[in-house]
Amino acid sequence: MEPEEICGYFKEIFHFSKDCRFRNCTHTHEPGCAVRKALEEHYIAESRYNSYLSMLEDKEEGKYRSDVN
C-alpha cells in the first residue's frame, strides 16, 4: 500500500481530497488542502483523521509487509 492509497480507506477523507489544491496532497501540511479544511469545519471526525495520520506514519516506519512474490 502506497501512502497516496491510504486515503482511499477513509471514505470521508477520499471525498474531500478531490478538492485539494495539489493532486499529490498528503493532507498533512500542504496549502489548499480540502481535507484539513473539512477537518477544521468538523466535516471529518478528528479521530478518523488521526487514524489516517497513524497509518501514514506506520507506512513510513515500514510496519506493513511489502508484497513478496
Z-matrix of the N, CA and C atoms (Angstrom, degrees):
N
C 1 1.445
C 2 1.526 1 108.75
N 3 1.304 2 114.97 1 126.84
C 4 1.460 3 120.64 2 179.08
C 5 1.533 4 109.39 3 -89.04
N 6 1.332 5 117.58 4 153.10
C 7 1.466 6 120.08 5 -178.81
C 8 1.528 7 113.45 6 -53.66
N 9 1.325 8 117.35 7 -38.47
C 10 1.464 9 119.71 8 -179.05
C 11 1.530 10 112.97 9 -71.37
N 12 1.321 11 117.47 10 -13.88
C 13 1.469 12 121.43 11 177.43
C 14 1.529 13 112.29 12 -85.36
N 15 1.303 14 117.17 13 -19.20
C 16 1.466 15 121.26 14 -174.22
C 17 1.525 16 111.81 15 -61.11
N 18 1.320 17 118.34 16 -37.98
C 19 1.468 18 118.88 17 -177.84
C 20 1.524 19 111.09 18 -64.21
N 21 1.321 20 118.79 19 -21.56
C 22 1.450 21 121.79 20 176.90
C 23 1.513 22 113.49 21 -64.76
N 24 1.316 23 117.18 22 -19.58
C 25 1.460 24 121.89 23 178.13
C 26 1.527 25 112.41 24 -85.05
N 27 1.308 26 116.18 25 -6.02
C 28 1.464 27 122.51 26 178.71
C 29 1.524 28 107.24 27 -121.51
N 30 1.343 29 116.89 28 96.48
C 31 1.464 30 120.64 29 -170.89
C 32 1.523 31 113.28 30 -57.75
N 33 1.332 32 117.57 31 -36.00
C 34 1.459 33 119.24 32 -179.40
C 35 1.526 34 111.24 33 -71.83
N 36 1.307 35 117.60 34 -35.82
C 37 1.466 36 120.87 35 176.99
C 38 1.531 37 109.43 36 -69.99
N 39 1.325 38 116.37 37 -43.36
C 40 1.460 39 120.56 38 178.02
C 41 1.530 40 110.47 39 -58.91
N 42 1.319 41 116.77 40 -42.89
C 43 1.464 42 121.73 41 -179.39
C 44 1.529 43 111.21 42 -57.04
N 45 1.319 44 117.66 43 -50.00
C 46 1.461 45 121.09 44 -177.58
C 47 1.525 46 112.63 45 -76.46
N 48 1.320 47 117.89 46 -24.65
C 49 1.463 48 120.98 47 -176.96
C 50 1.523 49 112.55 48 -61.75
N 51 1.319 50 117.03 49 -23.91
C 52 1.471 51 121.16 50 179.58
C 53 1.521 52 111.86 51 -64.65
N 54 1.331 53 116.87 52 -19.85
C 55 1.464 54 121.13 53 -178.14
C 56 1.528 55 113.18 54 -100.46
N 57 1.324 56 117.25 55 6.95
C 58 1.466 57 120.36 56 179.12
C 59 1.523 58 110.37 57 -67.47
N 60 1.294 59 115.03 58 149.83
C 61 1.473 60 121.67 59 -179.04
C 62 1.524 61 111.29 60 -63.47
N 63 1.331 62 116.77 61 -39.01
C 64 1.460 63 121.21 62 -178.12
C 65 1.520 64 110.21 63 -110.19
N 66 1.314 65 116.39 64 137.19
C 67 1.460 66 121.46 65 -178.65
C 68 1.517 67 112.88 66 -63.10
N 69 1.319 68 117.27 67 -34.27
C 70 1.463 69 121.34 68 -178.18
C 71 1.534 70 112.53 69 -98.68
N 72 1.321 71 116.35 70 30.34
C 73 1.461 72 122.27 71 -178.76
C 74 1.530 73 110.31 72 -62.37
N 75 1.324 74 116.41 73 134.69
C 76 1.467 75 121.05 74 177.11
C 77 1.522 76 111.68 75 -94.61
N 78 1.336 77 115.91 76 -6.83
C 79 1.471 78 122.77 77 178.73
C 80 1.527 79 111.59 78 65.98
N 81 1.317 80 115.45 79 30.72
C 82 1.464 81 119.62 80 179.38
C 83 1.521 82 112.57 81 -117.41
N 84 1.344 83 118.18 82 -36.24
C 85 1.463 84 119.59 83 -173.51
C 86 1.527 85 114.87 84 -150.89
N 87 1.319 86 117.50 85 -8.99
C 88 1.459 87 120.85 86 -172.72
C 89 1.534 88 112.39 87 -70.02
N 90 1.339 89 116.19 88 143.19
C 91 1.474 90 118.93 89 174.91
C 92 1.529 91 108.91 90 -69.69
N 93 1.310 92 116.62 91 146.92
C 94 1.453 93 120.38 92 178.28
C 95 1.514 94 113.99 93 76.42
N 96 1.323 95 117.16 94 22.39
C 97 1.463 96 121.41 95 -179.45
C 98 1.531 97 109.62 96 -80.48
N 99 1.315 98 116.26 97 115.82
C 100 1.467 99 121.78 98 -179.73
C 101 1.529 100 111.52 99 -70.77
N 102 1.315 101 117.17 100 -27.92
C 103 1.471 102 120.71 101 179.20
C 104 1.522 103 109.99 102 -68.27
N 105 1.312 104 117.00 103 -47.20
C 106 1.470 105 119.46 104 179.53
C 107 1.521 106 111.34 105 -65.27
N 108 1.340 107 116.77 106 -34.56
C 109 1.462 108 120.15 107 176.24
C 110 1.528 109 109.85 108 -65.43
N 111 1.323 110 117.52 109 -43.68
C 112 1.471 111 121.53 110 178.00
C 113 1.528 112 110.95 111 -63.11
N 114 1.322 113 116.63 112 -35.63
C 115 1.464 114 121.13 113 176.56
C 116 1.531 115 110.03 114 -63.82
N 117 1.315 116 116.59 115 -46.68
C 118 1.468 117 121.52 116 179.67
C 119 1.529 118 111.70 117 -62.40
N 120 1.334 119 116.52 118 -32.85
C 121 1.469 120 121.56 119 -178.82
C 122 1.532 121 111.87 120 -91.30
N 123 1.327 122 116.14 121 8.14
C 124 1.472 123 123.79 122 175.45
C 125 1.526 124 114.51 123 66.50
N 126 1.333 125 116.90 124 26.43
C 127 1.464 126 120.66 125 172.84
C 128 1.525 127 110.61 126 -83.86
N 129 1.324 128 115.19 127 -20.13
C 130 1.467 129 122.26 128 176.74
C 131 1.524 130 107.14 129 -121.40
N 132 1.326 131 115.78 130 130.46
C 133 1.467 132 120.24 131 179.35
C 134 1.526 133 109.80 132 -68.28
N 135 1.307 134 115.40 133 137.43
C 136 1.462 135 120.75 134 179.97
C 137 1.528 136 111.33 135 -58.80
N 138 1.324 137 117.13 136 -36.12
C 139 1.470 138 120.56 137 179.78
C 140 1.535 139 111.18 138 -63.98
N 141 1.334 140 116.64 139 -37.90
C 142 1.475 141 120.35 140 178.59
C 143 1.532 142 110.16 141 -68.64
N 144 1.322 143 116.36 142 -41.84
C 145 1.464 144 120.23 143 178.71
C 146 1.527 145 110.26 144 -64.30
N 147 1.327 146 116.97 145 -40.13
C 148 1.463 147 120.26 146 177.85
C 149 1.524 148 111.27 147 -64.80
N 150 1.323 149 117.53 148 -35.91
C 151 1.471 150 121.03 149 175.71
C 152 1.524 151 110.11 150 -64.35
N 153 1.310 152 116.33 151 -41.55
C 154 1.475 153 121.50 152 176.26
C 155 1.530 154 110.05 153 -59.11
N 156 1.329 155 116.75 154 -48.91
C 157 1.466 156 120.69 155 179.63
C 158 1.527 157 111.31 156 -61.32
N 159 1.321 158 116.50 157 -39.09
C 160 1.458 159 121.37 158 178.90
C 161 1.529 160 110.80 159 -62.11
N 162 1.324 161 116.22 160 -42.58
C 163 1.471 162 119.36 161 178.15
C 164 1.522 163 111.06 162 -65.03
N 165 1.325 164 117.20 163 -39.31
C 166 1.468 165 120.42 164 176.52
C 167 1.524 166 110.28 165 -60.70
N 168 1.313 167 116.14 166 -45.73
C 169 1.464 168 121.41 167 -179.82
C 170 1.527 169 111.03 168 -63.26
N 171 1.327 170 115.93 169 -43.37
C 172 1.464 171 119.98 170 179.60
C 173 1.526 172 110.75 171 -62.04
N 174 1.315 173 116.90 172 -39.62
C 175 1.466 174 121.31 173 179.21
C 176 1.526 175 109.29 174 -63.78
N 177 1.318 176 116.98 175 -44.83
C 178 1.461 177 121.31 176 -179.65
C 179 1.523 178 111.55 177 -63.14
N 180 1.320 179 116.63 178 -31.25
C 181 1.466 180 120.64 179 -179.19
C 182 1.529 181 111.90 180 -86.88
N 183 1.343 182 117.26 181 0.68
C 184 1.459 183 120.81 182 177.79
C 185 1.512 184 115.10 183 74.27
N 186 1.323 185 117.39 184 29.55
C 187 1.467 186 120.49 185 -178.44
C 188 1.524 187 113.10 186 -78.71
N 189 1.339 188 117.08 187 -13.84
C 190 1.454 189 120.47 188 178.97
C 191 1.518 190 109.66 189 -98.95
N 192 1.327 191 115.68 190 141.74
C 193 1.454 192 119.72 191 177.76
C 194 1.513 193 109.62 192 -71.34
N 195 1.296 194 116.38 193 143.13
C 196 1.459 195 120.08 194 172.89
C 197 1.528 196 107.61 195 -90.46
N 198 1.320 197 116.39 196 155.61
C 199 1.459 198 120.49 197 178.19
C 200 1.523 199 109.62 198 -63.62
N 201 1.317 200 115.13 199 132.04
C 202 1.463 201 121.35 200 177.33
C 203 1.504 202 106.54 201 -119.43
N 204 1.324 203 116.77 202 116.25
C 205 1.468 204 121.35 203 179.20
C 206 1.489 205 110.59 204 -116.79
